[in-house]
């Protein structure tokens, strides 16, 4: 390739494949080499599609589809996007990219599929343009279908209305020079916040601009959580005051269930916020449109947490090898620190100093301590610090009144894109 001979690369890889020496990377490289050598698109398509047989993750399939679009094979790309959308988990990017491919081909069926997929998903603040574009395309498609007398007009219109509804919407609004964080724990065990704005449970958290970053202190500020297709179960939303003062010391919390549908239920409460404790909002979603298994989601979250913890401990053990104080001298090897570390890593001497990871729940008064044990087990270095955290009021949204009120809007695209 460096010599500018892509045709020879094609010949070499094809020879390897024909002789049973194929590897996953060969097909993608073969497609690129074919493109550079001017081979027909049908040959490139066949080579790149062969790579799909070796791919199991949605992310890699998305890359293949994007490459197909790059070489103007949008029809094949749209097929891959549809395949990705059927894979377990949430893959909203497949619908967004599929909409572009369908628009370039003017494929009405593909446009309807992609717009519904985009509208059904919640989007973060920096992705609002994707939702707005899909909404405009859907309305334009409806107008064209109505004008042409398309028999699918009624069903598509109903599908668009259903796609724009949201199973759960939480909005926190306040005035004053302050910032409030919204942290939502979903029934599957996932946690949605500004730091983790999108979860596998379908939730998206949008943090609006904080009051301290704008000259208008009388403006109303909001943080929103939205889940288009949610798991049924108990939702816990924590309100945390980061800094500043809220007017009257209270925030307005609006909780919507089945927002945008004819079964919408809305409850509003004014809750006090304090510097020394968080406020918890608890409510129950009796029925959600999420079809995945809740137990499978909970198990997947637990496995991921365990893997993250294991990687953290392993990284700590490897990192501690760089500390010469935890590796004793080994006679003549004492002067060669690099060799001693390599031997310790291979289990041939020395010991790994281990720093325990102590995890605590942020509630009450606690003493957080960390300890480092020397390699010879003679010394322990302990660092300790007190922690004063807690949860104050817990507000339960019971929806006893079953208020059918959707007025006032959500602001910031709360009823649509998020």
Order of alpha helices (4+ residues) and beta strands (2+ residues): alpha-alpha-alpha-alpha-alpha-alpha-alpha-alpha-alpha-beta-beta-beta-beta-beta-beta-beta-beta-beta-alpha-alpha-beta-beta-beta
